[in-house]
């Protein structure tokens, strides 16, 4: 009887363990966006080129997204808590190196190392969390808190970075990680338990190399072509990257244990969910970064005030993540997803009136309205993806959903950021590759500065319109492709698919568990 009571009523140790886990999780998410407001300061200190600046921003997200599923499998084989502890230690060392980087290339290298460490943390943290809560409903509640913390980290990253930079040098945005990580390493051995390992399948090293190499080669080509113009050699690199990605996809379709199960995309609800995981984060990351530069380098707003201006949207995004499950239960997930895309599109279009002479009010309105849409997206994607597939494939679905979030964050900077660079190169004064490099040149006439500012603002508008149009298209696709009461989404009464109305919650709750159920629901 005592065992039953303990299962259904986790003690203070379980909730303390959750609190300890949330620290690194918050940091992993926050470090995906913490440089958005910091980049003007980084540019002043390290003078990166156009493509170096973009790599410093997005290499972290690319490495995390590329390796998430791989490290999920490694944790299954060798122990989640061991991998989590190692990842936290490596994340701390890489943060220390990034804080004291003396060149753009060094910063990029340490950011990549932080991404590698971050990829070990997320799947392992979720699995270890499941060991603390045996009851499925309480486990689902804990996972909801986990998801909200992750979303909050993305949202508050720019504001935290801005607050730190108003008092300290740019490296402080990385040093702030260290106290939280040290506290975790001290407390984790006492509060957390190892997750039972499984050796089903194997880690396909070639698939991992293909995914990372294909992404990096392709994005390198896109960035270079946007910043420097046409080059046969760079175009060849891009074609090689695309060829590797095609090779990667073809290989996954033949493996017994693929890194990414592309067969899941045959389900239209799953496909819409994954695109919804990727596109809003791409739009958010690109506009958050460009808006940070706009506020500081165009309008001349001090970084502390710029950070405060970002807070309303960040807070509303976080609150929306928490209340969305209740909202979706009332209006249905299809309606919630369509609303998400339309709100994001409307918020992005509010950036059109901004100008080099002013636009703070439009910026705040944009972040607040789009923030609601982003919050809906962050909250629903994983659950919708998992609910769209059979229970035995929920692990692959959850892994792909998480990967789509991380890649969306990185692709937003890489692709939409490159679009803004291209616009600046075509309309700017043609003195340097980026706006930051241009305005840093000595002895510029005011007319040249004005032209550079106008060109940057035009790039911001083009990015906003492009992302808004993509969200409108995705909203229409959701309306067309996602049935009102699809088999993969639970009915309001919970009766869908032969009584599987609670299956998404159960699948998500079982994800970090041990034994055979865990293997079915975690990467």
Legacy VTK file of the C-alpha trace (Angstrom):
# vtk DataFile Version 3.0
C-alpha trace
ASCII
DATASET POLYDATA
POINTS 523 float
0.000 0.000 0.000
2.861 2.352 0.783
4.284 1.787 -2.681
0.926 2.739 -4.261
0.711 5.916 -2.181
4.230 6.928 -3.182
3.460 6.399 -6.853
0.431 8.643 -6.848
1.748 11.250 -4.425
5.317 12.258 -5.280
7.072 13.847 -2.346
9.031 17.085 -2.099
12.089 15.331 -3.550
10.328 14.857 -6.910
9.342 18.511 -7.165
12.807 19.637 -6.069
14.241 17.357 -8.734
11.964 19.008 -11.301
13.152 22.441 -10.191
16.781 21.360 -10.537
16.185 19.970 -14.044
14.435 23.140 -15.191
17.596 25.206 -14.649
19.676 23.661 -17.478
16.578 23.334 -19.684
15.862 27.057 -19.336
19.487 27.857 -20.184
19.571 25.610 -23.265
16.496 27.387 -24.647
17.665 30.844 -23.577
21.051 30.447 -25.247
19.282 29.969 -28.551
18.174 33.612 -28.419
20.353 35.374 -25.853
22.615 36.888 -28.528
19.792 38.623 -30.393
20.155 41.889 -28.458
23.840 41.263 -27.765
25.002 41.154 -31.396
25.593 44.921 -31.747
27.954 44.700 -28.747
29.598 41.548 -30.124
30.047 43.294 -33.481
31.758 46.232 -31.783
34.106 43.945 -29.843
34.957 41.221 -32.390
34.129 42.833 -35.780
32.694 39.691 -37.421
31.973 39.561 -41.134
28.400 39.145 -42.384
28.495 35.353 -42.497
30.475 35.102 -39.235
27.791 37.117 -37.443
25.062 34.814 -38.740
27.066 31.689 -37.860
27.622 32.959 -34.317
23.858 33.325 -33.991
22.655 30.080 -35.519
25.418 27.456 -35.286
24.115 26.672 -31.794
20.625 25.833 -33.036
21.915 23.802 -35.974
24.103 21.601 -33.788
21.365 21.100 -31.175
18.778 20.259 -33.826
21.093 17.939 -35.760
22.171 15.896 -32.747
19.041 15.752 -30.553
17.852 12.382 -31.836
21.362 10.908 -31.849
21.956 11.779 -28.219
18.527 10.464 -27.331
19.679 7.073 -28.595
23.039 7.346 -26.843
21.254 8.079 -23.578
19.083 5.004 -24.063
22.172 2.842 -24.371
24.522 4.307 -21.787
22.348 6.020 -19.183
20.330 9.244 -19.273
21.544 10.709 -15.985
25.180 10.047 -16.887
24.708 11.797 -20.208
22.816 14.649 -18.551
25.573 15.250 -16.004
28.251 15.128 -18.703
26.268 17.469 -20.919
25.795 20.018 -18.146
29.526 19.997 -17.386
30.396 20.444 -21.068
27.782 23.206 -21.450
29.428 25.076 -18.576
32.931 24.768 -20.025
31.744 25.833 -23.486
29.892 28.811 -21.978
33.089 29.868 -20.217
35.023 29.620 -23.485
32.393 31.610 -25.406
32.408 34.359 -22.764
36.134 34.983 -23.263
36.310 34.351 -27.035
38.775 36.755 -28.633
37.723 36.302 -32.267
34.548 35.552 -34.243
35.804 32.096 -35.206
36.504 31.247 -31.566
33.011 32.386 -30.584
31.482 30.257 -33.352
33.482 27.207 -32.232
32.420 27.514 -28.595
28.814 28.143 -29.626
28.957 24.901 -31.615
30.319 23.111 -28.533
27.473 24.583 -26.476
25.067 23.198 -29.063
26.579 19.741 -28.773
26.169 19.874 -25.006
22.633 21.212 -25.337
21.717 18.256 -27.548
22.646 15.905 -24.708
20.539 17.814 -22.180
17.034 17.969 -23.625
16.161 14.287 -24.246
18.035 13.148 -21.143
16.395 15.773 -18.911
12.938 14.715 -20.045
13.719 11.045 -19.463
15.160 11.624 -15.982
12.149 13.778 -15.175
9.876 10.828 -15.926
11.597 8.740 -13.243
10.531 11.261 -10.615
6.791 10.989 -11.355
5.334 7.512 -11.682
1.702 8.612 -11.939
0.895 9.430 -15.609
-1.211 12.512 -14.823
1.353 14.032 -12.484
4.060 13.166 -14.969
2.091 14.953 -17.691
1.783 17.991 -15.403
5.529 17.970 -14.809
6.201 17.660 -18.541
3.867 20.617 -19.141
5.954 22.683 -16.719
9.070 21.447 -18.537
7.648 22.589 -21.904
6.605 25.976 -20.498
10.104 26.521 -19.099
11.641 25.666 -22.466
9.339 28.114 -24.274
9.993 30.771 -21.635
13.734 30.375 -22.154
13.400 31.172 -25.856
11.146 34.127 -25.079
13.189 35.775 -22.329
16.620 35.176 -23.863
16.842 38.576 -25.580
15.519 40.406 -22.513
17.995 38.655 -20.191
20.839 39.390 -22.585
19.845 43.031 -22.765
19.642 43.383 -18.990
23.110 41.866 -18.534
24.667 43.977 -21.261
23.353 47.164 -19.712
25.720 46.518 -16.785
28.451 44.147 -18.032
30.446 43.261 -21.154
29.003 40.979 -23.845
30.558 37.798 -22.421
28.324 38.049 -19.363
25.439 36.535 -21.371
27.364 33.254 -21.233
28.863 33.529 -17.739
25.357 33.769 -16.258
24.978 30.065 -17.110
27.673 28.929 -14.701
25.962 29.335 -11.281
22.875 27.438 -12.470
24.965 24.633 -13.964
27.164 24.294 -10.890
24.083 24.132 -8.662
22.681 21.363 -10.856
25.902 19.324 -10.681
25.899 19.606 -6.886
22.231 18.720 -6.305
21.472 16.280 -9.137
23.222 13.228 -7.598
21.017 13.574 -4.494
17.681 14.344 -6.159
17.732 12.450 -9.469
17.937 8.775 -10.367
19.399 6.991 -13.347
16.960 5.857 -16.039
17.033 2.201 -17.001
18.914 1.851 -20.264
17.941 -0.026 -23.395
20.232 -1.271 -26.170
17.579 -1.753 -28.838
18.907 -0.690 -32.225
22.173 1.139 -32.798
23.459 4.647 -33.362
23.904 5.220 -37.090
26.974 7.432 -37.202
26.771 7.957 -40.965
23.247 9.364 -40.678
24.408 11.825 -38.039
27.313 12.975 -40.204
25.016 13.277 -43.231
22.472 15.431 -41.409
25.037 17.800 -39.918
27.180 18.087 -43.061
24.211 18.527 -45.387
22.683 21.293 -43.274
25.914 23.188 -42.712
27.072 23.032 -46.340
23.692 24.173 -47.648
23.334 27.014 -45.165
26.934 28.117 -45.708
26.191 28.521 -49.395
22.961 30.447 -48.780
24.656 32.856 -46.379
27.684 33.431 -48.559
25.643 34.014 -51.703
23.391 36.478 -49.861
26.282 38.430 -48.365
28.861 38.271 -51.163
26.923 37.543 -54.346
27.207 34.742 -56.906
30.202 32.436 -56.794
30.526 29.180 -58.727
32.533 27.565 -55.937
29.998 28.499 -53.256
27.102 27.390 -55.459
28.859 24.041 -55.848
29.076 23.794 -52.069
25.328 24.406 -51.846
24.567 21.746 -54.431
26.810 19.315 -52.548
24.951 20.097 -49.325
21.573 19.455 -50.947
22.890 16.191 -52.413
24.010 15.053 -48.965
20.594 15.892 -47.518
18.891 13.859 -50.275
21.283 10.996 -49.531
20.398 11.328 -45.854
16.653 11.100 -46.537
17.058 8.093 -48.834
19.177 6.324 -46.226
16.599 6.908 -43.493
13.935 5.216 -45.604
16.010 2.025 -45.762
17.213 1.758 -42.141
15.493 -0.441 -39.557
16.224 2.195 -36.885
16.371 5.523 -38.773
17.602 8.711 -37.206
14.422 10.401 -38.495
11.420 8.283 -39.440
10.291 10.087 -42.592
7.448 7.612 -43.056
5.625 9.515 -40.316
5.192 12.417 -42.730
2.627 10.354 -44.623
0.189 11.508 -41.942
-1.011 14.976 -42.958
-1.760 16.076 -39.379
1.748 15.096 -38.308
3.247 16.974 -41.255
1.298 20.147 -40.457
2.345 19.875 -36.805
6.044 19.597 -37.673
5.902 22.542 -40.084
4.116 24.459 -37.333
7.014 23.615 -35.036
9.530 24.949 -37.526
8.033 28.029 -39.203
6.912 30.104 -36.171
10.282 29.663 -34.491
12.023 30.623 -37.725
9.929 33.800 -37.948
10.356 34.582 -34.261
14.132 34.124 -34.185
14.751 36.172 -37.341
12.504 39.084 -36.393
13.695 39.088 -32.764
17.314 39.351 -33.904
16.650 41.975 -36.585
14.397 43.976 -34.250
17.130 44.024 -31.626
19.543 45.537 -34.135
16.833 47.960 -35.298
16.104 49.252 -31.795
19.747 49.736 -30.844
21.606 50.587 -34.040
18.891 52.386 -36.015
16.811 54.116 -33.343
19.722 54.426 -30.913
17.790 52.991 -27.952
20.021 51.901 -25.024
20.209 48.158 -24.599
18.482 48.140 -21.186
15.440 49.925 -22.605
15.497 47.650 -25.665
15.383 44.652 -23.340
12.431 46.118 -21.447
10.580 46.755 -24.713
10.888 43.028 -25.529
9.390 41.938 -22.202
5.630 42.366 -22.911
5.769 40.035 -25.898
7.955 37.537 -24.015
5.653 37.457 -20.990
2.528 37.072 -23.105
4.186 34.274 -25.095
5.003 32.409 -21.873
1.509 32.838 -20.417
-0.024 31.672 -23.690
2.054 28.486 -23.548
0.513 27.700 -20.173
-3.147 28.426 -21.007
-3.181 27.025 -24.548
-3.991 23.396 -23.574
-7.157 24.590 -21.813
-8.043 26.835 -24.741
-7.492 24.049 -27.271
-9.741 21.736 -25.259
-12.581 24.210 -25.769
-12.126 25.372 -29.356
-10.358 22.338 -30.833
-6.776 21.999 -31.970
-7.418 22.767 -35.618
-8.976 26.100 -34.695
-6.117 26.781 -32.272
-3.486 26.025 -34.926
-5.185 28.188 -37.562
-5.502 31.001 -35.010
-1.817 30.626 -34.211
-0.735 31.194 -37.817
-3.088 34.115 -38.416
-1.988 35.865 -35.211
1.676 35.445 -36.089
1.048 36.763 -39.608
-0.889 39.761 -38.289
1.815 40.505 -35.724
4.566 40.334 -38.323
2.705 42.676 -40.658
2.610 45.252 -37.853
6.347 45.690 -38.476
5.658 47.241 -41.878
5.119 50.809 -40.522
8.469 50.853 -38.653
10.969 53.321 -40.084
14.446 54.620 -39.401
12.825 57.659 -37.787
10.673 55.674 -35.315
8.382 52.733 -34.745
8.713 51.560 -31.156
4.947 51.360 -30.666
4.553 49.222 -33.786
7.357 46.944 -32.570
5.683 46.377 -29.182
2.289 45.752 -30.799
3.928 43.284 -33.178
5.632 41.279 -30.424
2.473 41.179 -28.301
0.146 39.995 -31.071
2.613 37.567 -32.630
3.630 36.410 -29.146
0.175 34.916 -28.598
0.511 33.001 -31.851
4.002 31.800 -30.993
2.824 30.636 -27.586
0.019 28.567 -29.120
2.488 26.975 -31.519
5.103 26.122 -28.888
2.459 24.559 -26.661
0.617 22.414 -29.217
3.224 21.126 -31.642
4.687 18.199 -29.695
1.346 16.945 -28.396
-0.299 17.235 -31.817
2.569 15.404 -33.523
2.555 12.586 -30.958
-1.228 12.292 -31.118
-1.111 11.939 -34.904
0.826 8.656 -34.914
0.360 5.198 -33.395
1.491 4.872 -29.783
4.478 2.697 -30.669
5.875 5.483 -32.867
5.278 8.331 -30.428
8.965 8.506 -29.533
10.011 9.211 -33.106
7.232 11.791 -33.426
8.294 13.587 -30.230
11.925 13.612 -31.330
11.092 15.077 -34.737
8.863 17.712 -33.116
11.665 18.794 -30.787
14.123 18.822 -33.672
11.779 20.980 -35.770
11.757 23.601 -32.995
15.539 23.780 -32.789
16.037 23.770 -36.551
13.334 26.412 -36.920
15.242 28.679 -34.555
18.459 28.187 -36.528
16.885 28.319 -39.993
15.170 31.596 -39.176
18.531 33.277 -38.640
20.179 31.429 -41.519
17.570 31.838 -44.259
15.493 34.871 -43.257
18.598 36.538 -41.837
20.361 35.955 -45.148
17.372 37.479 -46.931
17.785 40.673 -44.912
21.529 40.672 -45.706
20.721 40.309 -49.408
18.300 43.255 -49.291
20.900 45.372 -47.487
23.574 44.455 -50.025
21.287 45.471 -52.903
19.955 48.717 -51.380
22.698 49.776 -48.963
25.670 52.057 -49.682
27.828 49.074 -50.788
30.660 49.833 -48.391
30.518 46.617 -46.327
28.578 43.357 -46.183
26.347 44.136 -43.215
24.643 47.076 -41.596
26.795 46.723 -38.473
30.025 46.741 -40.460
28.859 49.714 -42.518
27.917 52.046 -39.681
31.139 51.151 -37.860
33.240 52.620 -40.688
34.897 55.910 -39.716
34.076 59.244 -41.317
30.717 58.344 -42.832
28.564 61.176 -44.133
25.103 61.420 -42.595
23.529 60.678 -45.978
25.399 57.362 -46.103
24.297 56.470 -42.584
20.710 57.310 -43.497
20.913 55.112 -46.596
22.318 52.217 -44.545
19.581 52.574 -41.935
16.832 52.722 -44.551
18.249 49.655 -46.305
18.334 47.695 -43.040
14.750 48.659 -42.192
13.683 47.585 -45.687
15.333 44.221 -45.068
13.412 43.880 -41.795
10.144 44.626 -43.592
10.884 42.117 -46.372
11.610 39.421 -43.801
8.408 40.242 -41.895
6.247 40.116 -45.039
7.863 36.888 -46.238
7.326 35.165 -42.893
3.767 36.508 -42.655
2.860 35.153 -46.088
4.301 31.745 -45.177
2.160 31.699 -42.025
-0.963 32.623 -43.974
-0.268 29.770 -46.402
0.324 27.376 -43.503
-2.877 28.534 -41.825
-4.847 27.782 -44.999
-3.060 24.438 -45.318
-4.012 23.611 -41.736
-7.630 24.519 -42.431
-7.612 22.320 -45.525
-5.517 19.363 -44.381
-6.377 18.963 -40.704
-9.897 17.562 -40.210
-12.080 19.256 -37.653
-12.072 16.105 -35.533
-9.146 14.103 -36.931
-8.390 10.679 -35.644
-5.131 11.925 -34.195
-6.669 14.708 -32.143
-8.760 13.898 -29.148
-12.432 14.830 -29.152
-13.686 17.241 -26.558
-15.253 14.295 -24.803
-12.107 12.238 -25.145
-13.728 9.523 -27.201
-11.591 9.707 -30.320
-10.141 6.580 -31.914
-11.860 3.999 -29.841
-11.372 5.626 -26.455
-7.927 7.031 -27.178
-8.880 10.537 -26.198
-6.340 10.447 -23.412
-3.681 8.757 -25.501
-1.684 11.909 -26.327
-1.386 12.731 -22.661
-0.513 9.175 -21.853
1.998 8.963 -24.647
3.654 12.162 -23.558
3.546 11.069 -19.943
5.061 7.692 -20.682
7.790 9.197 -22.823
10.460 9.373 -20.159
9.543 6.184 -18.355
11.577 3.038 -18.141
11.270 -0.346 -19.761
9.483 -1.143 -22.978
7.051 1.773 -22.784
9.869 4.264 -22.625
11.536 2.888 -25.712
8.336 3.386 -27.638
8.017 7.044 -26.710
11.454 8.547 -26.551
14.117 9.009 -29.216
LINES 1 524
523 0 1 2 3 4 5 6 7 8 9 10 11 12 13 14 15 16 17 18 19 20 21 22 23 24 25 26 27 28 29 30 31 32 33 34 35 36 37 38 39 40 41 42 43 44 45 46 47 48 49 50 51 52 53 54 55 56 57 58 59 60 61 62 63 64 65 66 67 68 69 70 71 72 73 74 75 76 77 78 79 80 81 82 83 84 85 86 87 88 89 90 91 92 93 94 95 96 97 98 99 100 101 102 103 104 105 106 107 108 109 110 111 112 113 114 115 116 117 118 119 120 121 122 123 124 125 126 127 128 129 130 131 132 133 134 135 136 137 138 139 140 141 142 143 144 145 146 147 148 149 150 151 152 153 154 155 156 157 158 159 160 161 162 163 164 165 166 167 168 169 170 171 172 173 174 175 176 177 178 179 180 181 182 183 184 185 186 187 188 189 190 191 192 193 194 195 196 197 198 199 200 201 202 203 204 205 206 207 208 209 210 211 212 213 214 215 216 217 218 219 220 221 222 223 224 225 226 227 228 229 230 231 232 233 234 235 236 237 238 239 240 241 242 243 244 245 246 247 248 249 250 251 252 253 254 255 256 257 258 259 260 261 262 263 264 265 266 267 268 269 270 271 272 273 274 275 276 277 278 279 280 281 282 283 284 285 286 287 288 289 290 291 292 293 294 295 296 297 298 299 300 301 302 303 304 305 306 307 308 309 310 311 312 313 314 315 316 317 318 319 320 321 322 323 324 325 326 327 328 329 330 331 332 333 334 335 336 337 338 339 340 341 342 343 344 345 346 347 348 349 350 351 352 353 354 355 356 357 358 359 360 361 362 363 364 365 366 367 368 369 370 371 372 373 374 375 376 377 378 379 380 381 382 383 384 385 386 387 388 389 390 391 392 393 394 395 396 397 398 399 400 401 402 403 404 405 406 407 408 409 410 411 412 413 414 415 416 417 418 419 420 421 422 423 424 425 426 427 428 429 430 431 432 433 434 435 436 437 438 439 440 441 442 443 444 445 446 447 448 449 450 451 452 453 454 455 456 457 458 459 460 461 462 463 464 465 466 467 468 469 470 471 472 473 474 475 476 477 478 479 480 481 482 483 484 485 486 487 488 489 490 491 492 493 494 495 496 497 498 499 500 501 502 503 504 505 506 507 508 509 510 511 512 513 514 515 516 517 518 519 520 521 522
